[in-house]
């Protein structure tokens, strides 16, 4: 995967992460009793966050000062 593909993938992951956040908020505000669904969405959101961090670490390497 080249750098441009990684940047596109990163943007897709960020978008999905925001969408999941909105969905979780909507379910919570609606008073949903489906805690299992909310937990699954949160777990998916955490996985996305990990994937985003991996790609960001690759694209933005640590600079030793």
C-alpha positions, 0 to 999 in steps of 0.5 A: 500500500503506497502513501496515497492509498494509506492517506485515503484509507486513513480518511475513510477510517476517520469518517467511519469513526465519526459516524459510529460516534454519532450513532452511539450518541443517537442511541444513547439520547434516544434512550435505547435499552439495547446495551449490547448493540451500543457495546458492539459499536463502541468496540468497533470504534476502538478498533478503528481508533487503533487502525487510525493510530497505526496508519498515523504512526507510519505516515508521521514518524517520530522525530528525535529532537 
